[in-house]
């Protein structure tokens, strides 16, 4: 999760920006930079590595100016070099940016034809050049920014600074968070309230599609339709804690809504959007030498591996299996020569998973891990480590970590398919493009919040709930049941839809809601047939599908939740969103402890 800070102040801005960026180091980053205006001109200092490197440069070559922008960056498009570090700038505009500009190739080609010279490997650079182009056409900074932002596709937050105007910063958000801070004759932008805590506790959280114009006198916020609107100013307590809830009631809600941003960071750690290839770290795996893949995890992470089993087998034709970590050693599984064991854990400290890792190593397996904490025990004990970039996850029920695990595992499966010759170059390009779309589509799936909240009011009355799905929707059905159990304490089970007639259908009556996860794919008709069996027995069906699926599902469905259409292979990333929201709003309706449900801990460090 990259960090953004912007200041229109009274003192030298650069030292203040660096100090604020230090508060965002918990997000993780591999380069940093600051830009200021001095005598109306843009000047920058940037450095790869930690903030101390940037601090050293600023100590010997200071940046004057009371207005500035700063950034800590995870390398996504382009390596973590000084030239790729933010802020990016033209002679007229400087920008810091979180997220993804999906259509950067088309914009770059268009702008190159107009004489713009690109010098970095990043998607961010197109934002600078497009705004500059509109300024050259005679638009003022606000109009140029509004016009440019409308052309950007993806999930992003950005802050712009303009040559010659030391009383103007413009910020915009779509899918990535951005906050406004109010001072005494000073104004601020920050990735979150925690970044703003050294300066102010008076904060406005920008809403989806907002564009904000900051001057020392205050902020003007515009909707996506360029209509000026008032957003509430709230008093935050972010200075007292490492992370705060923002404008959400619970950490779990905040983390659900962070998913477009953190999935974007994760995907871009494994995708080269310029070459449209999967680009793994240097410790990557020789997939052609792997005889069998064994994936091991606990809880929600285990369900991520069950999704990944479909991916590795269907995309890479790699024999694969999944194991629950607490059973893996005691099952005494037959581990093949040249086998690879892949361990998935949010904390990287899960006791059962760590013990399973050591068992696999003792039995001659190569060891890889997908973890959210790169310095964790599981990471240190692995031959290859594939970090997720979810940032700290406070809510006990995993949401954004699960989403990022899916992002990493999808990238690994595509990489395996390319290496093993089961994915053509054309298919790799298609999969990469569709994967890059997923953060935006996850953001769109979140727009169903009001509908889900209404359904949850009814779901909260149930004693038992069933979730069903086929194929890639089956592990998501199990994840939906797990989430509901974890935080609402309603008994719930997830089943393969084809298994209904082998027992679970005996439970169906008018008091048992059934959540049917059925995006339109090659298994859609079979799942809908199972859904009809439920409705014929009086079951109340909540159907989660895309527009085409809903159009073809027939009558009799109790309630519907629509998700965007996407590449069928990546549907689990979208169907995960409504089942998270269902669990959250059902727990709210029941009044249970959302962030710290009874009897559960975030990281299970004992067996």
C-alpha positions as CSV (number, residue, x, y, z in Angstrom):
1,X,0.0,0.0,0.0
2,X,1.8,3.1,-1.2
3,X,1.8,6.2,0.9
4,X,0.7,9.7,-0.2
5,X,1.3,13.0,1.6
6,X,0.6,16.5,0.3
7,X,1.0,19.8,2.1
8,X,0.1,23.5,1.5
9,X,1.8,24.9,4.6
10,X,3.6,27.7,6.3
11,X,6.9,26.0,7.0
12,X,9.4,24.1,4.8
13,X,7.3,21.2,3.4
14,X,9.9,18.6,2.6
15,X,11.0,17.7,6.2
16,X,7.3,17.5,7.3
17,X,6.5,15.3,4.3
18,X,9.3,12.9,5.1
19,X,8.3,12.7,8.7
20,X,4.7,11.9,7.7
21,X,5.9,9.3,5.3
22,X,7.7,7.6,8.1
23,X,4.3,7.0,9.7
24,X,3.4,5.1,6.6
25,X,6.4,2.8,6.6
26,X,4.2,0.0,8.1
27,X,2.6,-0.2,4.6
28,X,5.8,-1.4,3.0
29,X,7.7,0.3,0.2
30,X,10.9,0.2,-1.8
31,X,11.4,3.8,-2.9
32,X,10.4,7.2,-1.8
33,X,10.4,10.8,-3.1
34,X,9.3,14.4,-2.4
35,X,8.6,17.3,-4.8
36,X,8.1,21.0,-3.8
37,X,7.5,24.3,-5.5
38,X,10.1,27.0,-5.0
39,X,9.8,30.3,-6.8
40,X,7.0,28.6,-8.6
41,X,9.2,25.9,-10.1
42,X,8.9,22.1,-9.5
43,X,11.9,20.4,-7.9
44,X,12.3,16.8,-6.7
45,X,14.4,14.4,-4.7
46,X,13.9,10.7,-5.0
47,X,15.7,7.5,-3.9
48,X,15.3,3.8,-4.0
49,X,15.3,1.9,-0.7
50,X,14.3,3.2,2.7
51,X,13.4,6.7,3.7
52,X,16.8,7.1,5.3
53,X,18.2,7.2,1.8
54,X,15.9,10.0,0.8
55,X,16.7,11.7,4.1
56,X,20.4,11.6,3.3
57,X,19.9,13.2,-0.1
58,X,17.7,15.9,1.4
59,X,20.3,16.6,4.1
60,X,23.0,17.4,1.5
61,X,20.6,18.9,-1.1
62,X,17.6,20.4,0.6
63,X,14.3,21.1,-1.1
64,X,12.9,24.6,-0.2
65,X,9.2,25.4,-0.5
66,X,6.2,25.4,1.7
67,X,4.0,23.3,-0.7
68,X,4.9,19.8,-1.6
69,X,3.9,16.2,-2.3
70,X,5.6,13.0,-1.2
71,X,5.3,9.3,-1.8
72,X,6.4,5.8,-0.6
73,X,6.2,3.3,-3.5
74,X,5.9,-0.4,-3.9
75,X,7.5,-1.2,-7.3
76,X,4.7,-2.2,-9.6
77,X,5.2,-1.0,-13.2
78,X,8.9,-0.7,-13.4
79,X,11.8,-1.6,-11.0
80,X,12.4,0.2,-7.7
81,X,14.8,2.8,-9.2
82,X,15.2,6.5,-8.8
83,X,13.7,7.2,-12.2
84,X,10.6,5.1,-11.5
85,X,10.1,6.6,-8.0
86,X,7.4,9.1,-7.4
87,X,6.8,12.0,-7.7
88,X,6.7,12.0,-11.5
89,X,6.8,15.4,-13.2
90,X,6.7,17.3,-16.4
91,X,7.8,21.0,-16.7
92,X,4.2,22.0,-15.5
93,X,2.9,19.2,-13.3
94,X,4.1,16.8,-10.6
95,X,2.1,13.8,-9.3
96,X,2.1,11.1,-6.7
97,X,-0.2,8.1,-7.4
98,X,-1.4,4.9,-5.7
99,X,-3.1,2.2,-7.7
100,X,-3.4,1.3,-11.3
101,X,-4.1,3.2,-14.6
102,X,-5.4,0.2,-16.6
103,X,-5.5,2.0,-19.9
104,X,-2.0,3.6,-19.6
105,X,-0.8,1.9,-22.9
106,X,-3.5,3.5,-25.0
107,X,-2.9,6.9,-23.3
108,X,0.8,6.6,-23.7
109,X,0.5,5.9,-27.4
110,X,-1.8,8.8,-27.9
111,X,0.4,11.2,-26.0
112,X,3.6,9.9,-27.7
113,X,2.0,10.7,-31.1
114,X,1.6,14.3,-29.8
115,X,5.2,14.6,-28.9
116,X,5.3,13.7,-25.3
117,X,8.5,11.8,-24.3
118,X,8.2,9.1,-21.7
119,X,11.2,8.4,-19.5
120,X,10.0,5.8,-17.0
121,X,8.6,2.3,-17.0
122,X,5.5,3.2,-15.0
123,X,1.8,3.6,-15.6
124,X,1.8,6.7,-13.4
125,X,3.7,8.8,-16.0
126,X,0.7,9.0,-18.3
127,X,-1.1,11.0,-15.6
128,X,1.5,13.8,-15.7
129,X,1.6,13.9,-19.5
130,X,-2.2,13.9,-20.0
131,X,-2.8,16.7,-17.5
132,X,0.1,18.6,-19.1
133,X,-1.5,18.1,-22.5
134,X,-4.7,19.6,-21.4
135,X,-2.9,22.6,-19.8
136,X,-1.2,23.2,-23.2
137,X,-4.6,23.2,-24.8
138,X,-5.5,26.1,-22.6
139,X,-7.5,24.5,-19.7
140,X,-6.9,25.8,-16.2
141,X,-5.4,23.3,-13.7
142,X,-8.8,22.3,-12.2
143,X,-10.4,21.7,-15.6
144,X,-7.4,19.9,-16.9
145,X,-7.4,17.6,-13.8
146,X,-11.1,16.9,-14.1
147,X,-10.9,16.1,-17.8
148,X,-7.8,13.8,-17.3
149,X,-9.2,11.9,-14.3
150,X,-12.3,11.0,-16.3
151,X,-10.1,9.2,-18.9
152,X,-8.2,7.1,-16.3
153,X,-9.5,3.6,-16.0
154,X,-8.6,1.5,-12.9
155,X,-8.5,1.9,-9.2
156,X,-6.3,4.8,-8.1
157,X,-5.7,7.9,-5.8
158,X,-3.5,10.7,-7.0
159,X,-2.4,14.2,-5.9
160,X,-1.3,16.9,-8.4
161,X,0.9,20.0,-7.9
162,X,1.2,22.7,-10.6
163,X,4.1,25.0,-11.6
164,X,3.5,28.6,-10.7
165,X,0.7,28.1,-8.1
166,X,1.9,27.7,-4.5
167,X,-1.6,27.7,-3.2
168,X,-3.0,24.6,-5.1
169,X,-3.1,20.9,-4.7
170,X,-5.6,18.7,-6.5
171,X,-6.4,15.1,-5.4
172,X,-8.7,12.5,-6.9
173,X,-9.7,9.0,-5.8
174,X,-11.3,6.0,-7.5
175,X,-11.0,2.7,-5.6
176,X,-8.0,3.8,-3.5
177,X,-8.5,5.9,-0.3
178,X,-7.5,9.6,0.0
179,X,-8.2,11.9,2.9
180,X,-8.1,15.7,3.3
181,X,-6.7,17.4,6.4
182,X,-7.7,20.8,7.7
183,X,-5.2,23.1,9.5
184,X,-5.0,26.7,10.5
185,X,-4.2,28.4,7.1
186,X,-2.8,25.0,6.0
187,X,-4.3,22.1,4.1
188,X,-3.2,18.5,3.6
189,X,-3.7,15.3,1.6
190,X,-2.9,11.9,3.0
191,X,-3.4,8.2,2.2
192,X,-5.2,7.9,5.5
193,X,-5.8,9.8,8.7
194,X,-2.7,8.3,10.3
195,X,-0.5,10.1,7.7
196,X,-2.2,13.4,8.6
197,X,-2.0,12.9,12.4
198,X,1.1,15.1,12.9
199,X,-0.7,18.0,11.3
200,X,-4.4,17.8,12.2
201,X,-7.2,15.7,13.6
202,X,-9.8,17.4,11.4
203,X,-10.2,15.1,8.4
204,X,-12.6,14.6,5.4
205,X,-12.6,11.2,3.8
206,X,-13.0,11.6,0.1
207,X,-15.7,9.4,-1.4
208,X,-15.6,7.3,-4.6
209,X,-15.1,9.4,-7.7
210,X,-14.4,12.6,-5.7
211,X,-11.9,15.3,-6.9
212,X,-10.7,17.8,-4.3
213,X,-9.2,21.2,-4.9
214,X,-7.1,22.4,-1.9
215,X,-6.0,25.9,-1.1
216,X,-4.9,27.4,2.2
217,X,-8.4,28.7,2.7
218,X,-10.0,25.2,2.5
219,X,-11.1,22.5,0.2
220,X,-13.7,22.3,-2.6
221,X,-14.8,18.8,-3.4
222,X,-16.4,17.8,-6.6
223,X,-18.3,14.6,-7.5
224,X,-17.5,12.5,-10.6
225,X,-20.0,14.8,-12.4
226,X,-18.0,17.9,-11.4
227,X,-20.7,19.1,-9.0
228,X,-19.4,20.8,-5.9
229,X,-20.5,18.9,-2.8
230,X,-20.0,19.2,1.0
231,X,-18.3,16.2,2.7
232,X,-18.3,16.0,6.5
233,X,-15.3,16.9,8.5
234,X,-14.7,14.4,11.3
235,X,-12.4,14.4,14.3
236,X,-10.1,11.4,14.2
237,X,-8.0,9.6,16.9
238,X,-5.5,8.3,14.4
239,X,-2.6,9.7,16.3
240,X,-3.1,7.3,19.1
241,X,-2.8,4.1,17.0
242,X,-0.8,2.6,14.2
243,X,-3.9,2.3,12.0
244,X,-7.3,3.7,12.4
245,X,-10.8,2.8,11.1
246,X,-11.1,5.8,8.9
247,X,-14.7,6.6,8.3
248,X,-15.8,3.0,8.9
249,X,-17.4,1.6,12.0
250,X,-15.1,-1.4,12.1
251,X,-11.7,-2.5,10.9
252,X,-13.3,-5.3,9.0
253,X,-15.4,-2.8,6.9
254,X,-12.3,-0.7,6.3
255,X,-10.3,-3.7,5.2
256,X,-13.1,-4.9,2.9
257,X,-13.1,-1.5,1.2
258,X,-9.3,-1.4,0.9
259,X,-9.4,-4.5,-1.3
260,X,-9.3,-2.7,-4.7
261,X,-6.1,-0.8,-3.6
262,X,-4.3,-3.7,-2.0
263,X,-5.2,-6.1,-4.7
264,X,-3.8,-3.6,-7.2
265,X,-0.5,-3.4,-5.3
266,X,-0.3,-7.2,-5.1
267,X,-1.1,-7.9,-8.7
268,X,1.4,-5.3,-9.9
269,X,4.2,-6.9,-7.8
270,X,3.8,-10.0,-10.1
271,X,2.8,-8.5,-13.4
272,X,4.9,-6.5,-15.9
273,X,2.1,-4.4,-17.5
274,X,4.5,-3.0,-20.1
275,X,5.4,-6.5,-21.5
276,X,2.1,-8.0,-20.4
277,X,3.9,-10.9,-18.7
278,X,4.0,-12.4,-15.2
279,X,7.3,-11.4,-13.6
280,X,8.2,-13.3,-10.5
281,X,10.9,-12.4,-8.0
282,X,14.4,-13.7,-8.5
283,X,13.8,-16.7,-6.2
284,X,11.1,-17.9,-8.6
285,X,10.3,-21.6,-9.1
286,X,11.3,-23.8,-12.1
287,X,7.8,-25.0,-12.7
288,X,9.0,-27.4,-15.4
289,X,10.8,-29.4,-12.7
290,X,7.9,-29.7,-10.3
291,X,6.3,-33.1,-10.2
292,X,3.4,-32.2,-7.9
293,X,2.3,-29.1,-6.0
294,X,1.0,-29.6,-2.4
295,X,-0.6,-26.5,-0.9
296,X,-1.0,-26.2,2.9
297,X,-2.8,-23.6,5.0
298,X,-5.4,-23.0,7.7
299,X,-8.8,-21.4,7.7
300,X,-9.5,-18.8,5.1
301,X,-6.0,-19.2,3.7
302,X,-6.8,-22.9,3.1
303,X,-9.8,-21.9,1.1
304,X,-7.5,-19.6,-1.0
305,X,-5.4,-22.7,-1.8
306,X,-8.6,-24.6,-2.8
307,X,-9.3,-21.9,-5.4
308,X,-5.7,-22.1,-6.5
309,X,-5.9,-25.9,-7.0
310,X,-8.4,-25.2,-9.8
311,X,-6.1,-22.6,-11.3
312,X,-2.9,-24.7,-11.2
313,X,-4.6,-27.8,-12.7
314,X,-6.7,-26.0,-15.3
315,X,-4.2,-23.3,-16.4
316,X,-0.9,-25.2,-15.9
317,X,-2.0,-28.8,-15.9
318,X,0.1,-29.3,-12.8
319,X,-0.9,-32.1,-10.5
320,X,-2.0,-30.3,-7.3
321,X,-3.6,-30.9,-3.9
322,X,-4.5,-29.0,-0.8
323,X,-4.2,-29.9,2.8
324,X,-5.3,-28.4,6.1
325,X,-2.1,-27.7,8.0
326,X,-3.3,-29.2,11.2
327,X,-3.9,-32.6,9.5
328,X,-1.0,-32.6,7.0
329,X,1.6,-34.1,9.2
330,X,-0.7,-36.7,10.8
331,X,-2.1,-37.9,7.5
332,X,1.5,-38.8,6.6
333,X,0.9,-37.7,3.0
334,X,2.9,-39.3,0.2
335,X,5.2,-36.5,-1.0
336,X,6.7,-37.1,-4.5
337,X,10.3,-36.6,-5.5
338,X,10.7,-33.1,-7.0
339,X,7.5,-32.0,-5.3
340,X,6.9,-28.4,-4.2
341,X,5.0,-27.5,-1.0
342,X,3.4,-24.1,-1.0
343,X,2.3,-22.6,2.3
344,X,-0.1,-19.7,2.6
345,X,-0.5,-17.6,5.8
346,X,-1.4,-14.0,6.5
347,X,0.8,-13.7,9.6
348,X,3.5,-16.1,8.5
349,X,3.5,-17.4,12.1
350,X,0.6,-19.8,12.1
351,X,1.8,-22.7,14.3
352,X,0.2,-25.6,12.4
353,X,1.3,-24.2,9.0
354,X,4.9,-23.7,10.2
355,X,5.0,-27.3,11.6
356,X,3.7,-28.6,8.3
357,X,6.4,-26.6,6.4
358,X,9.1,-28.2,8.5
359,X,7.6,-31.7,7.9
360,X,7.6,-31.1,4.2
361,X,11.2,-30.0,4.2
362,X,12.2,-33.1,6.1
363,X,10.5,-35.1,3.4
364,X,12.5,-33.5,0.6
365,X,10.0,-31.0,-0.8
366,X,10.9,-27.6,-2.2
367,X,9.4,-24.9,0.0
368,X,7.5,-21.8,-1.2
369,X,5.3,-19.5,0.8
370,X,2.7,-16.8,0.2
371,X,2.7,-14.5,3.3
372,X,1.7,-11.0,4.2
373,X,4.6,-10.5,6.6
374,X,7.9,-10.8,4.7
375,X,10.0,-11.1,7.8
376,X,7.9,-13.9,9.4
377,X,9.0,-17.4,10.4
378,X,7.3,-19.1,7.5
379,X,9.0,-16.6,5.1
380,X,12.4,-17.1,6.6
381,X,12.1,-20.9,6.4
382,X,11.1,-20.9,2.7
383,X,13.2,-21.3,-0.5
384,X,10.9,-18.9,-2.4
385,X,8.7,-16.2,-0.8
386,X,5.8,-14.5,-2.6
387,X,4.6,-11.6,-0.4
388,X,1.1,-10.2,-0.5
389,X,0.8,-6.5,-0.1
390,X,-2.4,-6.3,2.0
391,X,-0.8,-4.2,4.8
392,X,-1.8,-4.7,8.4
393,X,-5.1,-6.6,8.8
394,X,-6.7,-5.9,12.1
395,X,-10.0,-7.6,11.8
396,X,-9.9,-11.2,13.0
397,X,-12.0,-12.4,10.0
398,X,-9.6,-12.2,7.0
399,X,-10.8,-10.2,4.0
400,X,-8.2,-8.2,2.2
401,X,-5.4,-10.7,3.0
402,X,-7.6,-13.4,1.4
403,X,-8.1,-11.2,-1.7
404,X,-4.3,-10.6,-2.0
405,X,-3.6,-14.3,-1.5
406,X,-5.8,-15.0,-4.5
407,X,-4.0,-12.3,-6.5
408,X,-0.6,-13.9,-5.8
409,X,-1.8,-17.5,-6.4
410,X,-3.4,-16.5,-9.7
411,X,-0.2,-14.9,-10.8
412,X,1.8,-18.1,-9.8
413,X,-0.6,-20.3,-11.7
414,X,-0.3,-18.2,-14.9
415,X,3.5,-18.3,-14.5
416,X,3.4,-22.1,-14.1
417,X,1.2,-22.4,-17.2
418,X,3.5,-20.3,-19.3
419,X,6.6,-22.2,-18.2
420,X,4.9,-25.6,-18.8
421,X,3.7,-24.6,-22.2
422,X,0.0,-24.9,-21.4
423,X,-0.7,-21.2,-21.8
424,X,0.1,-19.6,-25.1
425,X,1.6,-16.1,-25.4
426,X,-1.8,-14.8,-26.6
427,X,-3.6,-16.4,-23.6
428,X,-0.9,-15.0,-21.2
429,X,-1.6,-11.5,-22.6
430,X,-5.3,-11.9,-22.2
431,X,-5.0,-13.3,-18.6
432,X,-2.6,-10.5,-17.6
433,X,-4.9,-7.8,-19.0
434,X,-7.9,-9.3,-17.2
435,X,-6.0,-9.7,-14.0
436,X,-5.1,-6.0,-14.1
437,X,-8.8,-5.2,-14.3
438,X,-9.7,-7.0,-11.2
439,X,-9.0,-4.2,-8.6
440,X,-11.4,-2.0,-10.5
441,X,-14.0,-4.7,-10.8
442,X,-13.7,-5.5,-7.1
443,X,-14.4,-1.8,-6.5
444,X,-17.5,-2.1,-8.6
445,X,-18.6,-5.2,-6.7
446,X,-18.5,-3.1,-3.5
447,X,-21.3,-0.9,-4.9
448,X,-23.8,-3.6,-3.9
449,X,-23.4,-2.6,-0.3
450,X,-26.9,-1.3,0.2
451,X,-28.6,-4.3,-1.4
452,X,-26.4,-6.7,0.7
453,X,-27.2,-4.8,3.9
454,X,-31.0,-5.2,3.3
455,X,-30.5,-9.0,2.7
456,X,-28.5,-9.3,5.8
457,X,-31.4,-8.0,7.9
458,X,-33.3,-11.1,6.8
459,X,-30.3,-13.4,7.1
460,X,-29.8,-12.4,10.7
461,X,-33.1,-14.1,11.6
462,X,-31.9,-17.5,10.4
463,X,-30.5,-20.3,12.6
464,X,-28.9,-22.1,9.6
465,X,-27.6,-20.9,6.3
466,X,-26.3,-22.9,3.3
467,X,-23.9,-21.7,0.7
468,X,-23.5,-23.6,-2.6
469,X,-21.4,-23.3,-5.7
470,X,-19.6,-25.3,-8.4
471,X,-16.1,-25.2,-9.7
472,X,-14.3,-22.1,-8.6
473,X,-17.4,-21.0,-6.7
474,X,-17.3,-24.0,-4.4
475,X,-14.4,-22.8,-2.2
476,X,-16.0,-19.4,-2.1
477,X,-19.2,-21.0,-0.8
478,X,-17.1,-22.5,2.0
479,X,-15.5,-19.2,2.6
480,X,-18.9,-17.5,2.8
481,X,-20.1,-20.0,5.4
482,X,-16.9,-19.6,7.4
483,X,-17.2,-15.8,7.4
484,X,-20.8,-15.9,8.5
485,X,-20.0,-18.4,11.3
486,X,-17.0,-16.4,12.5
487,X,-18.6,-13.0,13.1
488,X,-22.4,-13.6,13.3
489,X,-22.4,-17.0,15.1
490,X,-25.0,-18.3,12.7
491,X,-24.5,-22.0,11.8
492,X,-23.6,-22.1,8.1
493,X,-22.1,-24.7,5.8
494,X,-20.6,-24.5,2.3
495,X,-21.3,-27.3,-0.2
496,X,-20.5,-28.2,-3.7
497,X,-23.9,-27.6,-5.4
498,X,-23.9,-31.1,-6.9
499,X,-23.7,-32.6,-3.4
500,X,-27.1,-31.2,-2.3
501,X,-28.9,-34.4,-3.3
502,X,-26.4,-36.5,-1.4
503,X,-27.6,-35.3,2.0
504,X,-27.8,-31.5,2.6
505,X,-31.0,-31.1,0.7
506,X,-32.7,-32.8,3.7
507,X,-32.1,-29.5,5.6
508,X,-34.0,-27.3,3.1
509,X,-37.2,-25.6,4.2
510,X,-38.6,-22.1,4.3
511,X,-36.4,-21.2,7.3
512,X,-33.1,-22.0,5.7
513,X,-31.7,-19.4,3.3
514,X,-29.4,-20.7,0.6
515,X,-26.8,-18.5,-0.9
516,X,-26.2,-19.7,-4.5
517,X,-22.9,-18.5,-6.0
518,X,-23.4,-18.9,-9.8
519,X,-21.6,-16.4,-12.1
520,X,-22.3,-17.2,-15.7
521,X,-19.8,-19.8,-16.8
522,X,-19.6,-23.3,-18.2
523,X,-21.1,-24.6,-15.0
524,X,-23.9,-22.1,-14.7
525,X,-26.8,-24.2,-16.0
526,X,-25.9,-27.1,-13.6
527,X,-25.8,-24.7,-10.6
528,X,-29.1,-23.2,-11.5
529,X,-30.6,-26.7,-11.8
530,X,-29.4,-27.3,-8.2
531,X,-30.9,-23.9,-7.2
532,X,-34.3,-25.0,-8.7
533,X,-34.1,-28.1,-6.5
534,X,-33.8,-25.8,-3.5
535,X,-36.7,-23.6,-4.5
536,X,-38.9,-26.6,-5.2
537,X,-38.5,-27.5,-1.5
538,X,-39.4,-24.0,-0.2
539,X,-35.8,-22.8,0.2
540,X,-35.2,-19.1,0.1
541,X,-32.5,-18.4,-2.5
542,X,-30.1,-15.5,-2.5
543,X,-28.4,-15.6,-6.0
544,X,-25.0,-14.1,-6.5
545,X,-24.3,-13.8,-10.2
546,X,-23.5,-11.3,-13.0
547,X,-26.0,-9.6,-15.2
548,X,-26.2,-12.4,-17.7
549,X,-26.6,-15.0,-15.0
550,X,-29.4,-13.1,-13.4
551,X,-31.2,-12.7,-16.7
552,X,-31.0,-16.4,-17.4
553,X,-31.8,-17.7,-13.8
554,X,-35.5,-17.7,-14.1
555,X,-38.2,-16.7,-11.6
556,X,-38.6,-17.5,-7.9
557,X,-35.3,-16.2,-6.6
558,X,-35.8,-14.6,-3.2
559,X,-33.1,-11.9,-3.4
560,X,-30.3,-11.1,-5.9
561,X,-26.8,-9.6,-5.7
562,X,-25.1,-8.6,-8.9
563,X,-21.4,-8.7,-9.6
564,X,-19.6,-7.4,-12.6
565,X,-18.7,-9.7,-15.5
566,X,-15.1,-10.7,-15.7
567,X,-12.6,-13.4,-16.9
568,X,-14.2,-16.7,-15.7
569,X,-10.9,-17.8,-14.1
570,X,-10.9,-14.8,-11.8
571,X,-14.5,-14.9,-10.6
572,X,-13.5,-15.9,-7.0
573,X,-12.1,-12.4,-6.5
574,X,-15.5,-10.9,-7.3
575,X,-17.7,-13.4,-5.6
576,X,-15.7,-13.1,-2.4
577,X,-16.9,-9.5,-2.0
578,X,-20.6,-10.0,-1.5
579,X,-20.0,-12.9,0.9
580,X,-17.8,-10.7,3.0
581,X,-20.4,-8.0,3.0
582,X,-23.1,-10.5,3.9
583,X,-21.2,-11.7,6.9
584,X,-20.4,-8.2,8.0
585,X,-23.9,-6.7,7.7
586,X,-25.5,-9.8,9.3
587,X,-23.1,-9.5,12.2
588,X,-24.1,-5.8,12.5
589,X,-27.8,-6.7,12.5
590,X,-27.2,-9.2,15.3
591,X,-25.0,-6.9,17.3
592,X,-22.0,-9.2,17.6
593,X,-18.4,-8.2,17.9
594,X,-17.3,-7.8,14.3
595,X,-13.6,-7.2,14.7
596,X,-12.9,-9.5,17.7
597,X,-15.4,-12.4,17.6
598,X,-15.6,-14.6,20.6
599,X,-13.1,-17.4,21.0
600,X,-11.0,-16.4,18.0
601,X,-7.6,-14.9,17.6
602,X,-6.0,-13.2,14.6
603,X,-2.9,-15.3,14.5
604,X,-2.9,-18.9,15.9
605,X,0.6,-19.4,17.2
606,X,0.0,-22.6,19.2
607,X,-1.0,-26.0,17.8
